[in-house]
C-alpha cells in the first residue's frame, strides 16, 4: 500500500538533475524509489542506481528505474 508519494517534474533530463532530485527528496522513512526516465540512457540509469544502492546515506534504497516508453507500450496493449 502506498501511503504517501512524491511526484517531481524535472526541468531537464540531464543525469545530474536526476541525481540531485533524488538527493533532495530521499529522506529517512522512504522505502522505495520509482524513477521514470524520458529515454533509455545507460549513464543516467547507472547514476541513479549507484546513488540508491551505494551512495545513499544510511541504507540501500530499493529502486525501480524504467523508460517511459515501456509504460506507454504496456498501457496500449
mmCIF file of the N, C-alpha and C atoms, coordinates in Angstrom:
data_MODEL
# 
_entry.id   MODEL 
# 
loop_
_atom_site.group_PDB 
_atom_site.id 
_atom_site.type_symbol 
_atom_site.label_atom_id 
_atom_site.label_alt_id 
_atom_site.label_comp_id 
_atom_site.label_asym_id 
_atom_site.label_entity_id 
_atom_site.label_seq_id 
_atom_site.pdbx_PDB_ins_code 
_atom_site.Cartn_x 
_atom_site.Cartn_y 
_atom_site.Cartn_z 
_atom_site.occupancy 
_atom_site.B_iso_or_equiv 
_atom_site.pdbx_formal_charge 
_atom_site.auth_seq_id 
_atom_site.auth_comp_id 
_atom_site.auth_asym_id 
_atom_site.auth_atom_id 
_atom_site.pdbx_PDB_model_num 
ATOM 1   N N  . UNK A 1 1  ? 0.843  -1.179 0.000   1.00 0.00 ? 1  UNK A N  1 
ATOM 2   C CA . UNK A 1 1  ? 0.000  0.000  0.000   1.00 0.00 ? 1  UNK A CA 1 
ATOM 3   C C  . UNK A 1 1  ? 0.889  1.243  0.000   1.00 0.00 ? 1  UNK A C  1 
ATOM 4   N N  . UNK A 1 2  ? 0.590  2.170  -0.865  1.00 0.00 ? 2  UNK A N  1 
ATOM 5   C CA . UNK A 1 2  ? 1.332  3.430  -0.923  1.00 0.00 ? 2  UNK A CA 1 
ATOM 6   C C  . UNK A 1 2  ? 0.648  4.423  0.003   1.00 0.00 ? 2  UNK A C  1 
ATOM 7   N N  . UNK A 1 3  ? 1.367  4.843  1.015   1.00 0.00 ? 3  UNK A N  1 
ATOM 8   C CA . UNK A 1 3  ? 0.810  5.781  1.986   1.00 0.00 ? 3  UNK A CA 1 
ATOM 9   C C  . UNK A 1 3  ? 0.992  7.209  1.501   1.00 0.00 ? 3  UNK A C  1 
ATOM 10  N N  . UNK A 1 4  ? 2.160  7.490  0.971   1.00 0.00 ? 4  UNK A N  1 
ATOM 11  C CA . UNK A 1 4  ? 2.472  8.841  0.522   1.00 0.00 ? 4  UNK A CA 1 
ATOM 12  C C  . UNK A 1 4  ? 3.401  8.733  -0.670  1.00 0.00 ? 4  UNK A C  1 
ATOM 13  N N  . UNK A 1 5  ? 3.212  9.582  -1.629  1.00 0.00 ? 5  UNK A N  1 
ATOM 14  C CA . UNK A 1 5  ? 4.121  9.584  -2.769  1.00 0.00 ? 5  UNK A CA 1 
ATOM 15  C C  . UNK A 1 5  ? 4.484  11.015 -3.128  1.00 0.00 ? 5  UNK A C  1 
ATOM 16  N N  . UNK A 1 6  ? 5.575  11.132 -3.797  1.00 0.00 ? 6  UNK A N  1 
ATOM 17  C CA . UNK A 1 6  ? 6.062  12.439 -4.219  1.00 0.00 ? 6  UNK A CA 1 
ATOM 18  C C  . UNK A 1 6  ? 6.348  12.358 -5.711  1.00 0.00 ? 6  UNK A C  1 
ATOM 19  N N  . UNK A 1 7  ? 5.711  13.195 -6.480  1.00 0.00 ? 7  UNK A N  1 
ATOM 20  C CA . UNK A 1 7  ? 5.924  13.227 -7.918  1.00 0.00 ? 7  UNK A CA 1 
ATOM 21  C C  . UNK A 1 7  ? 6.641  14.528 -8.262  1.00 0.00 ? 7  UNK A C  1 
ATOM 22  N N  . UNK A 1 8  ? 7.727  14.400 -9.005  1.00 0.00 ? 8  UNK A N  1 
ATOM 23  C CA . UNK A 1 8  ? 8.537  15.575 -9.334  1.00 0.00 ? 8  UNK A CA 1 
ATOM 24  C C  . UNK A 1 8  ? 8.732  15.649 -10.837 1.00 0.00 ? 8  UNK A C  1 
ATOM 25  N N  . UNK A 1 9  ? 8.503  16.808 -11.404 1.00 0.00 ? 9  UNK A N  1 
ATOM 26  C CA . UNK A 1 9  ? 8.837  17.050 -12.795 1.00 0.00 ? 9  UNK A CA 1 
ATOM 27  C C  . UNK A 1 9  ? 10.133 17.827 -12.833 1.00 0.00 ? 9  UNK A C  1 
ATOM 28  N N  . UNK A 1 10 ? 11.080 17.329 -13.592 1.00 0.00 ? 10 UNK A N  1 
ATOM 29  C CA . UNK A 1 10 ? 12.405 17.952 -13.640 1.00 0.00 ? 10 UNK A CA 1 
ATOM 30  C C  . UNK A 1 10 ? 12.504 18.917 -14.818 1.00 0.00 ? 10 UNK A C  1 
ATOM 31  N N  . UNK A 1 11 ? 13.308 19.968 -14.665 1.00 0.00 ? 11 UNK A N  1 
ATOM 32  C CA . UNK A 1 11 ? 13.418 20.980 -15.723 1.00 0.00 ? 11 UNK A CA 1 
ATOM 33  C C  . UNK A 1 11 ? 14.173 20.504 -16.965 1.00 0.00 ? 11 UNK A C  1 
ATOM 34  N N  . UNK A 1 12 ? 15.009 19.475 -16.812 1.00 0.00 ? 12 UNK A N  1 
ATOM 35  C CA . UNK A 1 12 ? 15.745 18.927 -17.952 1.00 0.00 ? 12 UNK A CA 1 
ATOM 36  C C  . UNK A 1 12 ? 16.033 17.458 -17.674 1.00 0.00 ? 12 UNK A C  1 
ATOM 37  N N  . UNK A 1 13 ? 16.600 16.779 -18.649 1.00 0.00 ? 13 UNK A N  1 
ATOM 38  C CA . UNK A 1 13 ? 16.810 15.342 -18.482 1.00 0.00 ? 13 UNK A CA 1 
ATOM 39  C C  . UNK A 1 13 ? 18.281 14.970 -18.298 1.00 0.00 ? 13 UNK A C  1 
ATOM 40  N N  . UNK A 1 14 ? 19.062 15.880 -17.741 1.00 0.00 ? 14 UNK A N  1 
ATOM 41  C CA . UNK A 1 14 ? 20.468 15.572 -17.512 1.00 0.00 ? 14 UNK A CA 1 
ATOM 42  C C  . UNK A 1 14 ? 20.616 14.599 -16.338 1.00 0.00 ? 14 UNK A C  1 
ATOM 43  N N  . UNK A 1 15 ? 21.663 13.831 -16.380 1.00 0.00 ? 15 UNK A N  1 
ATOM 44  C CA . UNK A 1 15 ? 21.941 12.866 -15.320 1.00 0.00 ? 15 UNK A CA 1 
ATOM 45  C C  . UNK A 1 15 ? 22.064 13.568 -13.966 1.00 0.00 ? 15 UNK A C  1 
ATOM 46  N N  . UNK A 1 16 ? 22.775 14.681 -13.933 1.00 0.00 ? 16 UNK A N  1 
ATOM 47  C CA . UNK A 1 16 ? 22.957 15.419 -12.676 1.00 0.00 ? 16 UNK A CA 1 
ATOM 48  C C  . UNK A 1 16 ? 21.638 15.896 -12.093 1.00 0.00 ? 16 UNK A C  1 
ATOM 49  N N  . UNK A 1 17 ? 20.707 16.287 -12.933 1.00 0.00 ? 17 UNK A N  1 
ATOM 50  C CA . UNK A 1 17 ? 19.406 16.746 -12.449 1.00 0.00 ? 17 UNK A CA 1 
ATOM 51  C C  . UNK A 1 17 ? 18.654 15.614 -11.761 1.00 0.00 ? 17 UNK A C  1 
ATOM 52  N N  . UNK A 1 18 ? 18.699 14.417 -12.344 1.00 0.00 ? 18 UNK A N  1 
ATOM 53  C CA . UNK A 1 18 ? 18.026 13.274 -11.721 1.00 0.00 ? 18 UNK A CA 1 
ATOM 54  C C  . UNK A 1 18 ? 18.652 12.925 -10.379 1.00 0.00 ? 18 UNK A C  1 
ATOM 55  N N  . UNK A 1 19 ? 19.967 12.865 -10.324 1.00 0.00 ? 19 UNK A N  1 
ATOM 56  C CA . UNK A 1 19 ? 20.638 12.505 -9.074  1.00 0.00 ? 19 UNK A CA 1 
ATOM 57  C C  . UNK A 1 19 ? 20.423 13.591 -8.015  1.00 0.00 ? 19 UNK A C  1 
ATOM 58  N N  . UNK A 1 20 ? 20.501 14.842 -8.409  1.00 0.00 ? 20 UNK A N  1 
ATOM 59  C CA . UNK A 1 20 ? 20.269 15.947 -7.470  1.00 0.00 ? 20 UNK A CA 1 
ATOM 60  C C  . UNK A 1 20 ? 18.850 15.875 -6.895  1.00 0.00 ? 20 UNK A C  1 
ATOM 61  N N  . UNK A 1 21 ? 17.870 15.564 -7.737  1.00 0.00 ? 21 UNK A N  1 
ATOM 62  C CA . UNK A 1 21 ? 16.485 15.442 -7.267  1.00 0.00 ? 21 UNK A CA 1 
ATOM 63  C C  . UNK A 1 21 ? 16.354 14.304 -6.253  1.00 0.00 ? 21 UNK A C  1 
ATOM 64  N N  . UNK A 1 22 ? 17.018 13.202 -6.511  1.00 0.00 ? 22 UNK A N  1 
ATOM 65  C CA . UNK A 1 22 ? 16.999 12.108 -5.537  1.00 0.00 ? 22 UNK A CA 1 
ATOM 66  C C  . UNK A 1 22 ? 17.614 12.537 -4.211  1.00 0.00 ? 22 UNK A C  1 
ATOM 67  N N  . UNK A 1 23 ? 18.753 13.185 -4.292  1.00 0.00 ? 23 UNK A N  1 
ATOM 68  C CA . UNK A 1 23 ? 19.419 13.635 -3.063  1.00 0.00 ? 23 UNK A CA 1 
ATOM 69  C C  . UNK A 1 23 ? 18.552 14.610 -2.279  1.00 0.00 ? 23 UNK A C  1 
ATOM 70  N N  . UNK A 1 24 ? 17.809 15.458 -2.983  1.00 0.00 ? 24 UNK A N  1 
ATOM 71  C CA . UNK A 1 24 ? 16.941 16.438 -2.323  1.00 0.00 ? 24 UNK A CA 1 
ATOM 72  C C  . UNK A 1 24 ? 15.697 15.798 -1.717  1.00 0.00 ? 24 UNK A C  1 
ATOM 73  N N  . UNK A 1 25 ? 15.211 14.725 -2.315  1.00 0.00 ? 25 UNK A N  1 
ATOM 74  C CA . UNK A 1 25 ? 13.917 14.164 -1.914  1.00 0.00 ? 25 UNK A CA 1 
ATOM 75  C C  . UNK A 1 25 ? 13.988 12.949 -1.002  1.00 0.00 ? 25 UNK A C  1 
ATOM 76  N N  . UNK A 1 26 ? 15.062 12.194 -1.088  1.00 0.00 ? 26 UNK A N  1 
ATOM 77  C CA . UNK A 1 26 ? 15.156 10.975 -0.276  1.00 0.00 ? 26 UNK A CA 1 
ATOM 78  C C  . UNK A 1 26 ? 15.411 11.351 1.172   1.00 0.00 ? 26 UNK A C  1 
ATOM 79  N N  . UNK A 1 27 ? 14.512 10.861 2.022   1.00 0.00 ? 27 UNK A N  1 
ATOM 80  C CA . UNK A 1 27 ? 14.591 11.137 3.458   1.00 0.00 ? 27 UNK A CA 1 
ATOM 81  C C  . UNK A 1 27 ? 14.433 9.828  4.220   1.00 0.00 ? 27 UNK A C  1 
ATOM 82  N N  . UNK A 1 28 ? 14.805 9.817  5.487   1.00 0.00 ? 28 UNK A N  1 
ATOM 83  C CA . UNK A 1 28 ? 14.576 8.609  6.297   1.00 0.00 ? 28 UNK A CA 1 
ATOM 84  C C  . UNK A 1 28 ? 13.089 8.234  6.259   1.00 0.00 ? 28 UNK A C  1 
ATOM 85  N N  . UNK A 1 29 ? 12.818 6.968  6.173   1.00 0.00 ? 29 UNK A N  1 
ATOM 86  C CA . UNK A 1 29 ? 11.432 6.504  6.128   1.00 0.00 ? 29 UNK A CA 1 
ATOM 87  C C  . UNK A 1 29 ? 10.958 6.164  4.722   1.00 0.00 ? 29 UNK A C  1 
ATOM 88  N N  . UNK A 1 30 ? 11.635 6.658  3.708   1.00 0.00 ? 30 UNK A N  1 
ATOM 89  C CA . UNK A 1 30 ? 11.279 6.302  2.339   1.00 0.00 ? 30 UNK A CA 1 
ATOM 90  C C  . UNK A 1 30 ? 11.745 4.868  2.109   1.00 0.00 ? 30 UNK A C  1 
ATOM 91  N N  . UNK A 1 31 ? 10.846 4.029  1.614   1.00 0.00 ? 31 UNK A N  1 
ATOM 92  C CA . UNK A 1 31 ? 11.170 2.614  1.477   1.00 0.00 ? 31 UNK A CA 1 
ATOM 93  C C  . UNK A 1 31 ? 11.441 2.197  0.032   1.00 0.00 ? 31 UNK A C  1 
ATOM 94  N N  . UNK A 1 32 ? 11.096 3.045  -0.927  1.00 0.00 ? 32 UNK A N  1 
ATOM 95  C CA . UNK A 1 32 ? 11.317 2.680  -2.324  1.00 0.00 ? 32 UNK A CA 1 
ATOM 96  C C  . UNK A 1 32 ? 11.240 3.926  -3.197  1.00 0.00 ? 32 UNK A C  1 
ATOM 97  N N  . UNK A 1 33 ? 12.011 3.889  -4.296  1.00 0.00 ? 33 UNK A N  1 
ATOM 98  C CA . UNK A 1 33 ? 12.005 4.977  -5.263  1.00 0.00 ? 33 UNK A CA 1 
ATOM 99  C C  . UNK A 1 33 ? 11.658 4.396  -6.630  1.00 0.00 ? 33 UNK A C  1 
ATOM 100 N N  . UNK A 1 34 ? 10.759 5.063  -7.340  1.00 0.00 ? 34 UNK A N  1 
ATOM 101 C CA . UNK A 1 34 ? 10.436 4.702  -8.716  1.00 0.00 ? 34 UNK A CA 1 
ATOM 102 C C  . UNK A 1 34 ? 10.786 5.899  -9.581  1.00 0.00 ? 34 UNK A C  1 
ATOM 103 N N  . UNK A 1 35 ? 11.652 5.665  -10.570 1.00 0.00 ? 35 UNK A N  1 
ATOM 104 C CA . UNK A 1 35 ? 12.089 6.736  -11.464 1.00 0.00 ? 35 UNK A CA 1 
ATOM 105 C C  . UNK A 1 35 ? 11.674 6.369  -12.883 1.00 0.00 ? 35 UNK A C  1 
ATOM 106 N N  . UNK A 1 36 ? 10.965 7.274  -13.533 1.00 0.00 ? 36 UNK A N  1 
ATOM 107 C CA . UNK A 1 36 ? 10.554 7.071  -14.921 1.00 0.00 ? 36 UNK A CA 1 
ATOM 108 C C  . UNK A 1 36 ? 11.375 8.008  -15.789 1.00 0.00 ? 36 UNK A C  1 
ATOM 109 N N  . UNK A 1 37 ? 12.196 7.423  -16.626 1.00 0.00 ? 37 UNK A N  1 
ATOM 110 C CA . UNK A 1 37 ? 13.112 8.185  -17.476 1.00 0.00 ? 37 UNK A CA 1 
ATOM 111 C C  . UNK A 1 37 ? 12.468 8.513  -18.819 1.00 0.00 ? 37 UNK A C  1 
ATOM 112 N N  . UNK A 1 38 ? 12.826 9.650  -19.409 1.00 0.00 ? 38 UNK A N  1 
ATOM 113 C CA . UNK A 1 38 ? 12.261 10.009 -20.717 1.00 0.00 ? 38 UNK A CA 1 
ATOM 114 C C  . UNK A 1 38 ? 12.839 9.199  -21.866 1.00 0.00 ? 38 UNK A C  1 
ATOM 115 N N  . UNK A 1 39 ? 14.024 8.646  -21.667 1.00 0.00 ? 39 UNK A N  1 
ATOM 116 C CA . UNK A 1 39 ? 14.660 7.850  -22.719 1.00 0.00 ? 39 UNK A CA 1 
ATOM 117 C C  . UNK A 1 39 ? 15.607 6.849  -22.067 1.00 0.00 ? 39 UNK A C  1 
ATOM 118 N N  . UNK A 1 40 ? 16.075 5.931  -22.866 1.00 0.00 ? 40 UNK A N  1 
ATOM 119 C CA . UNK A 1 40 ? 16.929 4.862  -22.369 1.00 0.00 ? 40 UNK A CA 1 
ATOM 120 C C  . UNK A 1 40 ? 18.399 5.266  -22.519 1.00 0.00 ? 40 UNK A C  1 
ATOM 121 N N  . UNK A 1 41 ? 18.977 5.794  -21.428 1.00 0.00 ? 41 UNK A N  1 
ATOM 122 C CA . UNK A 1 41 ? 20.401 6.149  -21.427 1.00 0.00 ? 41 UNK A CA 1 
ATOM 123 C C  . UNK A 1 41 ? 21.083 5.453  -20.269 1.00 0.00 ? 41 UNK A C  1 
ATOM 124 N N  . UNK A 1 42 ? 22.066 4.641  -20.603 1.00 0.00 ? 42 UNK A N  1 
ATOM 125 C CA . UNK A 1 42 ? 22.756 3.832  -19.602 1.00 0.00 ? 42 UNK A CA 1 
ATOM 126 C C  . UNK A 1 42 ? 23.449 4.681  -18.541 1.00 0.00 ? 42 UNK A C  1 
ATOM 127 N N  . UNK A 1 43 ? 24.059 5.788  -18.912 1.00 0.00 ? 43 UNK A N  1 
ATOM 128 C CA . UNK A 1 43 ? 24.764 6.607  -17.922 1.00 0.00 ? 43 UNK A CA 1 
ATOM 129 C C  . UNK A 1 43 ? 23.810 7.153  -16.864 1.00 0.00 ? 43 UNK A C  1 
ATOM 130 N N  . UNK A 1 44 ? 22.627 7.551  -17.274 1.00 0.00 ? 44 UNK A N  1 
ATOM 131 C CA . UNK A 1 44 ? 21.648 8.085  -16.325 1.00 0.00 ? 44 UNK A CA 1 
ATOM 132 C C  . UNK A 1 44 ? 21.127 6.968  -15.424 1.00 0.00 ? 44 UNK A C  1 
ATOM 133 N N  . UNK A 1 45 ? 20.798 5.818  -16.019 1.00 0.00 ? 45 UNK A N  1 
ATOM 134 C CA . UNK A 1 45 ? 20.347 4.662  -15.253 1.00 0.00 ? 45 UNK A CA 1 
ATOM 135 C C  . UNK A 1 45 ? 21.398 4.264  -14.217 1.00 0.00 ? 45 UNK A C  1 
ATOM 136 N N  . UNK A 1 46 ? 22.651 4.165  -14.645 1.00 0.00 ? 46 UNK A N  1 
ATOM 137 C CA . UNK A 1 46 ? 23.739 3.772  -13.746 1.00 0.00 ? 46 UNK A CA 1 
ATOM 138 C C  . UNK A 1 46 ? 23.924 4.764  -12.603 1.00 0.00 ? 46 UNK A C  1 
ATOM 139 N N  . UNK A 1 47 ? 23.815 6.050  -12.888 1.00 0.00 ? 47 UNK A N  1 
ATOM 140 C CA . UNK A 1 47 ? 23.982 7.073  -11.843 1.00 0.00 ? 47 UNK A CA 1 
ATOM 141 C C  . UNK A 1 47 ? 22.872 6.980  -10.802 1.00 0.00 ? 47 UNK A C  1 
ATOM 142 N N  . UNK A 1 48 ? 21.645 6.756  -11.248 1.00 0.00 ? 48 UNK A N  1 
ATOM 143 C CA . UNK A 1 48 ? 20.516 6.639  -10.318 1.00 0.00 ? 48 UNK A CA 1 
ATOM 144 C C  . UNK A 1 48 ? 20.677 5.389  -9.461  1.00 0.00 ? 48 UNK A C  1 
ATOM 145 N N  . UNK A 1 49 ? 21.005 4.263  -10.076 1.00 0.00 ? 49 UNK A N  1 
ATOM 146 C CA . UNK A 1 49 ? 21.189 3.024  -9.330  1.00 0.00 ? 49 UNK A CA 1 
ATOM 147 C C  . UNK A 1 49 ? 22.371 3.131  -8.366  1.00 0.00 ? 49 UNK A C  1 
ATOM 148 N N  . UNK A 1 50 ? 23.438 3.772  -8.786  1.00 0.00 ? 50 UNK A N  1 
ATOM 149 C CA . UNK A 1 50 ? 24.597 3.955  -7.908  1.00 0.00 ? 50 UNK A CA 1 
ATOM 150 C C  . UNK A 1 50 ? 24.213 4.764  -6.682  1.00 0.00 ? 50 UNK A C  1 
ATOM 151 N N  . UNK A 1 51 ? 23.460 5.833  -6.868  1.00 0.00 ? 51 UNK A N  1 
ATOM 152 C CA . UNK A 1 51 ? 23.041 6.625  -5.715  1.00 0.00 ? 51 UNK A CA 1 
ATOM 153 C C  . UNK A 1 51 ? 22.169 5.781  -4.776  1.00 0.00 ? 51 UNK A C  1 
ATOM 154 N N  . UNK A 1 52 ? 21.180 5.094  -5.327  1.00 0.00 ? 52 UNK A N  1 
ATOM 155 C CA . UNK A 1 52 ? 20.246 4.341  -4.485  1.00 0.00 ? 52 UNK A CA 1 
ATOM 156 C C  . UNK A 1 52 ? 20.899 3.142  -3.798  1.00 0.00 ? 52 UNK A C  1 
ATOM 157 N N  . UNK A 1 53 ? 21.819 2.487  -4.466  1.00 0.00 ? 53 UNK A N  1 
ATOM 158 C CA . UNK A 1 53 ? 22.379 1.237  -3.933  1.00 0.00 ? 53 UNK A CA 1 
ATOM 159 C C  . UNK A 1 53 ? 23.717 1.396  -3.224  1.00 0.00 ? 53 UNK A C  1 
ATOM 160 N N  . UNK A 1 54 ? 24.459 2.458  -3.531  1.00 0.00 ? 54 UNK A N  1 
ATOM 161 C CA . UNK A 1 54 ? 25.810 2.593  -2.981  1.00 0.00 ? 54 UNK A CA 1 
ATOM 162 C C  . UNK A 1 54 ? 25.979 3.883  -2.181  1.00 0.00 ? 54 UNK A C  1 
ATOM 163 N N  . UNK A 1 55 ? 25.607 4.999  -2.764  1.00 0.00 ? 55 UNK A N  1 
ATOM 164 C CA . UNK A 1 55 ? 25.913 6.295  -2.170  1.00 0.00 ? 55 UNK A CA 1 
ATOM 165 C C  . UNK A 1 55 ? 24.863 6.814  -1.207  1.00 0.00 ? 55 UNK A C  1 
ATOM 166 N N  . UNK A 1 56 ? 23.679 6.233  -1.201  1.00 0.00 ? 56 UNK A N  1 
ATOM 167 C CA . UNK A 1 56 ? 22.603 6.723  -0.348  1.00 0.00 ? 56 UNK A CA 1 
ATOM 168 C C  . UNK A 1 56 ? 23.005 6.618  1.117   1.00 0.00 ? 56 UNK A C  1 
ATOM 169 N N  . UNK A 1 57 ? 22.999 7.739  1.834   1.00 0.00 ? 57 UNK A N  1 
ATOM 170 C CA . UNK A 1 57 ? 23.386 7.694  3.247   1.00 0.00 ? 57 UNK A CA 1 
ATOM 171 C C  . UNK A 1 57 ? 22.450 6.792  4.052   1.00 0.00 ? 57 UNK A C  1 
ATOM 172 N N  . UNK A 1 58 ? 23.006 5.993  4.874   1.00 0.00 ? 58 UNK A N  1 
ATOM 173 C CA . UNK A 1 58 ? 22.204 5.160  5.760   1.00 0.00 ? 58 UNK A CA 1 
ATOM 174 C C  . UNK A 1 58 ? 22.030 3.740  5.288   1.00 0.00 ? 58 UNK A C  1 
ATOM 175 N N  . UNK A 1 59 ? 21.307 3.559  4.226   1.00 0.00 ? 59 UNK A N  1 
ATOM 176 C CA . UNK A 1 59 ? 20.982 2.203  3.791   1.00 0.00 ? 59 UNK A CA 1 
ATOM 177 C C  . UNK A 1 59 ? 20.774 2.146  2.287   1.00 0.00 ? 59 UNK A C  1 
ATOM 178 N N  . UNK A 1 60 ? 20.796 0.954  1.759   1.00 0.00 ? 60 UNK A N  1 
ATOM 179 C CA . UNK A 1 60 ? 20.471 0.783  0.344   1.00 0.00 ? 60 UNK A CA 1 
ATOM 180 C C  . UNK A 1 60 ? 18.986 1.025  0.149   1.00 0.00 ? 60 UNK A C  1 
ATOM 181 N N  . UNK A 1 61 ? 18.661 1.758  -0.875  1.00 0.00 ? 61 UNK A N  1 
ATOM 182 C CA . UNK A 1 61 ? 17.276 2.123  -1.138  1.00 0.00 ? 61 UNK A CA 1 
ATOM 183 C C  . UNK A 1 61 ? 16.779 1.347  -2.353  1.00 0.00 ? 61 UNK A C  1 
ATOM 184 N N  . UNK A 1 62 ? 15.778 0.468  -2.172  1.00 0.00 ? 62 UNK A N  1 
ATOM 185 C CA . UNK A 1 62 ? 15.233 -0.239 -3.327  1.00 0.00 ? 62 UNK A CA 1 
ATOM 186 C C  . UNK A 1 62 ? 14.723 0.766  -4.360  1.00 0.00 ? 62 UNK A C  1 
ATOM 187 N N  . UNK A 1 63 ? 14.982 0.464  -5.624  1.00 0.00 ? 63 UNK A N  1 
ATOM 188 C CA . UNK A 1 63 ? 14.583 1.401  -6.670  1.00 0.00 ? 63 UNK A CA 1 
ATOM 189 C C  . UNK A 1 63 ? 14.166 0.664  -7.931  1.00 0.00 ? 63 UNK A C  1 
ATOM 190 N N  . UNK A 1 64 ? 13.236 1.275  -8.637  1.00 0.00 ? 64 UNK A N  1 
ATOM 191 C CA . UNK A 1 64 ? 12.807 0.814  -9.950  1.00 0.00 ? 64 UNK A CA 1 
ATOM 192 C C  . UNK A 1 64 ? 13.077 1.969  -10.895 1.00 0.00 ? 64 UNK A C  1 
ATOM 193 N N  . UNK A 1 65 ? 13.836 1.701  -11.937 1.00 0.00 ? 65 UNK A N  1 
ATOM 194 C CA . UNK A 1 65 ? 14.138 2.732  -12.933 1.00 0.00 ? 65 UNK A CA 1 
ATOM 195 C C  . UNK A 1 65 ? 13.678 2.192  -14.278 1.00 0.00 ? 65 UNK A C  1 
ATOM 196 N N  . UNK A 1 66 ? 12.774 2.911  -14.913 1.00 0.00 ? 66 UNK A N  1 
ATOM 197 C CA . UNK A 1 66 ? 12.226 2.437  -16.176 1.00 0.00 ? 66 UNK A CA 1 
ATOM 198 C C  . UNK A 1 66 ? 12.123 3.576  -17.175 1.00 0.00 ? 66 UNK A C  1 
ATOM 199 N N  . UNK A 1 67 ? 11.933 3.197  -18.400 1.00 0.00 ? 67 UNK A N  1 
ATOM 200 C CA . UNK A 1 67 ? 11.806 4.129  -19.518 1.00 0.00 ? 67 UNK A CA 1 
ATOM 201 C C  . UNK A 1 67 ? 10.315 4.392  -19.748 1.00 0.00 ? 67 UNK A C  1 
ATOM 202 N N  . UNK A 1 68 ? 9.933  5.639  -19.982 1.00 0.00 ? 68 UNK A N  1 
ATOM 203 C CA . UNK A 1 68 ? 8.518  5.948  -20.169 1.00 0.00 ? 68 UNK A CA 1 
ATOM 204 C C  . UNK A 1 68 ? 7.905  5.210  -21.355 1.00 0.00 ? 68 UNK A C  1 
ATOM 205 N N  . UNK A 1 69 ? 8.718  4.858  -22.338 1.00 0.00 ? 69 UNK A N  1 
ATOM 206 C CA . UNK A 1 69 ? 8.194  4.124  -23.492 1.00 0.00 ? 69 UNK A CA 1 
ATOM 207 C C  . UNK A 1 69 ? 7.661  2.763  -23.080 1.00 0.00 ? 69 UNK A C  1 
ATOM 208 N N  . UNK A 1 70 ? 8.308  2.116  -22.117 1.00 0.00 ? 70 UNK A N  1 
ATOM 209 C CA . UNK A 1 70 ? 7.832  0.815  -21.650 1.00 0.00 ? 70 UNK A CA 1 
ATOM 210 C C  . UNK A 1 70 ? 6.472  0.934  -20.979 1.00 0.00 ? 70 UNK A C  1 
ATOM 211 N N  . UNK A 1 71 ? 6.272  1.999  -20.264 1.00 0.00 ? 71 UNK A N  1 
ATOM 212 C CA . UNK A 1 71 ? 4.975  2.222  -19.606 1.00 0.00 ? 71 UNK A CA 1 
ATOM 213 C C  . UNK A 1 71 ? 3.906  2.478  -20.663 1.00 0.00 ? 71 UNK A C  1 
ATOM 214 N N  . UNK A 1 72 ? 4.222  3.307  -21.641 1.00 0.00 ? 72 UNK A N  1 
ATOM 215 C CA . UNK A 1 72 ? 3.267  3.586  -22.707 1.00 0.00 ? 72 UNK A CA 1 
ATOM 216 C C  . UNK A 1 72 ? 2.925  2.328  -23.490 1.00 0.00 ? 72 UNK A C  1 
ATOM 217 N N  . UNK A 1 73 ? 3.912  1.501  -23.786 1.00 0.00 ? 73 UNK A N  1 
ATOM 218 C CA . UNK A 1 73 ? 3.664  0.257  -24.522 1.00 0.00 ? 73 UNK A CA 1 
ATOM 219 C C  . UNK A 1 73 ? 2.785  -0.696 -23.730 1.00 0.00 ? 73 UNK A C  1 
ATOM 220 N N  . UNK A 1 74 ? 3.022  -0.797 -22.437 1.00 0.00 ? 74 UNK A N  1 
ATOM 221 C CA . UNK A 1 74 ? 2.248  -1.732 -21.638 1.00 0.00 ? 74 UNK A CA 1 
ATOM 222 C C  . UNK A 1 74 ? 0.806  -1.266 -21.433 1.00 0.00 ? 74 UNK A C  1 
ATOM 223 N N  . UNK A 1 75 ? 0.554  0.036  -21.476 1.00 0.00 ? 75 UNK A N  1 
ATOM 224 C CA . UNK A 1 75 ? -0.817 0.529  -21.309 1.00 0.00 ? 75 UNK A CA 1 
ATOM 225 C C  . UNK A 1 75 ? -1.604 0.481  -22.618 1.00 0.00 ? 75 UNK A C  1 
ATOM 226 N N  . UNK A 1 76 ? -0.916 0.365  -23.743 1.00 0.00 ? 76 UNK A N  1 
ATOM 227 C CA . UNK A 1 76 ? -1.584 0.330  -25.042 1.00 0.00 ? 76 UNK A CA 1 
ATOM 228 C C  . UNK A 1 76 ? -2.013 -1.070 -25.446 1.00 0.00 ? 76 UNK A C  1 
ATOM 229 N N  . UNK A 1 77 ? -1.624 -2.058 -24.713 1.00 0.00 ? 77 UNK A N  1 
ATOM 230 C CA . UNK A 1 77 ? -1.954 -3.447 -25.085 1.00 0.00 ? 77 UNK A CA 1 
ATOM 231 C C  . UNK A 1 77 ? -3.322 -3.839 -24.658 1.00 0.00 ? 77 UNK A C  1 
# 
